[in-house]
Amino acid sequence: MSTTPTATVQALHVMRLRDYSQELCELGVRGALFRAWWELSGRFGARQTALDISGGEYQAGDTTDSWAQPLPFGNAHSVAAVMNARVPTERLRQLRAEAERACAGRILAFGRWVADYGAPVDWHVNPVTGLRWDSSRSLTHEIGRPARVGDVKLTWEIGRFPHAYHLARAAVFFPEQRARYAAALSTQLTAFIQDNQLGRGVHWTSGQEVAIRLFAWLFARDVLLLPTPTTPDSAGLLRQAMVEGAAFIERHFDYARLAVHNNHLVAEATALFAVGALLPELPRSSAWRKRGRQILDEQADRQFYADGGYIQQSHNYHRVALQVMLWACAITRALRDTPTRSWLRAMERSLDLLVAHQSATDGRLPNYGANDGALVSPLSCCDFSDFRPTLQAVSVLTRGERLYAPGPWDEEATWWLGPTALDAPLRPPRRRSASFPTTGYHVLRGLDEASFCTFRCGSLRDRFSQIDMLHVDVWWKGENVLVDAGSYLYNGPREWHHHFTGTACHNTIEVDGLDQMLRLRQFKVVYWTKARLLQFQDHPHWALAEGEHYGFRRHPGRVVHRRSVLYAKDETWVVIDRISGSGQHRSRLHWLGGPYPYRYNTDAGELTLDTAAGPFSVRVLDGEGHVRPGDVAAGQEGPPRGWLSRYYGEKMSVPSLFVTSTDEVPQTFVTILSAGPPDIHVKKEGWSVMTQSATLFFRLTDAGPTDIDVAAG
């Protein structure tokens, strides 16, 4: 029976109404009402960002004395003395080159690529498109419209002043350049403040952006500007800009508290706390200090989970939150106070989860969740993706011990805690298999710390990040052979944003061309995936994690995806995917390889990655051991496929393997991941997978792998 157009339209309206009802349920009444007010007031111009801070509560008499009191950062001369021997000469040359470029308006954007904002700096330009944002009016409702200027984050980056850290740190290691770097930064600070009227333009659209900018200015003030003579006018402008920033954050604080409730909230609270602490003569400062610290006290246990995870389901945002908490701890020391115990407990819990996921060879973690290239305080010469600098500082602060042997990653700890921090005893982490059930992250490890895999399985609790349930990352001999694709751009062309955040881009299964959750708007997803970890075992020679998710169960057929990840230590993984439910479905398994030369053997169903550590094999079979042929693409533009974005705004071509089954369920996919091509034998339920170093035996049943054994040789 055919469906009339009118009936189809009515059905679509009903579905849309159901989806928006789901959004209301997930936001809660208070959050939904605030979000509705925020969107409508911005759309119709009722919400203004302009502020009048001429009143007495924002004014003070002479604040010169309090403003001249430095924060408790490490002494610059002492930092240079201890770090010169730990930072390779080439990296120091790179730091100086970054400072020189920054003097000319060319800054290291997102810790990776150079963005040219011009000389003098054009604070409103998108350095990629060359288009400009209007600086004369409020833009809070326009920044999410990339078609006009491009991704707003590319303009926000210069407003975060990451180059303030580069200039200040370069002046420490190259003191003969101090006066010149101080003059260049002072000129840029003055120009920014004069060219960005409070509440107008793109740099007054986000309280978090304001907070990150204030942190950069505070560091540069202490390390570069206070020790170097600058004009009194620029110092006065900077003080006033701090007050304006705090007033703006206070005015719009409910957005961070009620609408987004993530690292925006802790960053903005810390900025209020900082300005209130540094300008005590200001009548408003006491309220800022009190409110900032109160929010931090509340959020330490709210945003940092009991198992060490973070509310935003993103390793990079987890690091952002940790650096913000390091700022909060520094402010308390400036007040001759001590950090709240809940702060320290939250930071210490984080260590266990992040270190468990960390590659021992280069300090990187899987590129889990949203990654906007944020590094609040770039305080080392290490790569953006190296977490060792921040984790070293957090470990010394919370546990009084170092995680890593001496190296360039020590610099951040010396800035936060002083060079004596490096006298803390060295206790390298013992990375083992670990399950973090609250967050839904699980790690399978063996004897070789350079080889491990991570498994994403757990119901979303507070925040959506990416549509990636049951995703698996694999690291072999220090090589990230199977990867999370990253984020690329938040506000670029819609098809690219959908690609990088969607199910099809991750190492999991897409059913009937659908995402596991429903994308309602660009940054809004509903029907958060429910998932359950079924088992987690760790044995001397093998480890097993198994779970399932129910994201497809709301569709016809009520499909459930179950995945078992079996690790034969240290070089073979077997990933078993079972699709159950009812009816016929099109299931597509995806594996995204790292940036390596590759070749694909269709007859064997085998993708080979030629890594620096040797060939790594990805072979996909069905439940009876027969080859499931697939297809491989890399660097495909339309539709996007085969891309990796390790750094924001940058992408590279990598191999993407699709293996598709269109059949009645249940359907089974068995993926063998190994060092070189394995020798696979299947007899009924019995499987053996032989590599050069060991043979893995198991029985494959409807309930997953059983009778597991590993024999050497």
Number of C-alpha atoms within 10 A of each C-alpha: 3 4 7 9 9 9 10 11 11 12 12 12 12 11 12 13 12 12 18 13 13 16 18 16 14 17 18 11 11 11 18 17 14 16 17 12 14 17 14 14 14 18 13 9 13 11 16 14 19 15 14 10 14 8 7 10 11 18 16 13 7 10 16 12 8 13 18 14 13 16 21 19 20 21 17 22 12 15 23 23 14 16 21 14 12 15 20 13 11 10 14 19 15 13 21 20 14 19 28 21 18 29 22 15 23 22 27 20 21 23 18 17 14 16 21 22 22 15 12 12 18 18 26 25 24 24 20 15 11 12 14 17 21 14 18 13 17 22 22 22 17 16 20 18 14 15 12 13 21 25 22 24 24 23 25 22 23 29 22 24 25 27 27 31 23 27 29 26 29 26 24 21 21 15 16 11 16 21 16 16 26 26 18 19 24 22 16 21 20 17 16 18 15 12 16 18 18 22 23 21 22 28 29 26 21 20 27 22 22 24 28 24 24 25 26 21 24 21 20 23 24 20 25 29 24 16 15 16 11 16 12 9 10 17 20 15 15 20 17 14 21 26 23 20 24 26 22 24 25 18 14 15 19 15 19 21 17 17 19 14 19 22 23 23 27 30 29 31 32 29 32 30 28 30 27 26 22 24 22 17 17 20 15 20 23 18 12 24 21 15 18 25 21 13 17 24 17 13 20 21 14 16 23 24 17 17 18 22 26 28 22 25 22 20 22 24 24 23 21 22 26 27 24 25 23 25 21 25 23 21 24 20 15 18 14 9 11 12 17 15 12 16 22 19 17 25 25 20 18 24 21 18 22 19 21 24 25 21 24 20 12 16 19 20 22 26 21 24 22 22 21 18 24 21 19 23 23 23 21 26 23 21 16 19 19 18 22 25 25 25 29 24 29 28 21 21 21 17 14 17 20 25 23 19 14 15 15 20 27 30 30 26 29 26 22 23 22 18 23 13 21 22 11 15 13 15 13 11 14 10 21 18 21 19 22 20 17 17 24 22 22 25 25 29 26 23 13 16 19 19 23 31 23 26 23 23 31 23 19 20 15 17 16 20 19 23 25 25 29 30 22 25 25 22 22 24 21 19 22 23 23 26 25 27 27 26 28 26 26 24 20 18 14 13 12 20 18 20 19 26 24 20 25 25 27 29 25 21 32 22 23 14 13 17 18 26 23 17 17 14 8 12 15 11 20 21 19 21 22 19 22 16 22 13 10 18 14 16 12 10 17 21 21 22 23 25 21 22 22 20 24 23 16 13 10 11 15 14 22 21 26 24 29 24 25 25 25 28 23 22 22 27 25 22 20 23 25 22 21 18 18 14 13 15 22 16 23 20 21 22 28 28 31 27 21 17 13 18 14 19 13 15 10 16 20 24 27 24 24 18 18 11 11 14 17 25 24 25 24 28 20 18 22 16 17 14 18 21 20 23 15 20 16 19 16 14 11 8 8 17 23 23 29 28 20 22 24 22 21 16 18 16 18 25 29 25 27 19 19 19 20 13 12 14 19 17 20 20 27 23 24 21 25 24 22 18 20 20 11 14 13 17 10 11 15 16 19 19 21 21 19 14 13 17 19 24 21 19 18 20 11 11 10 17 22 13 9 18 14 18 12 11 9
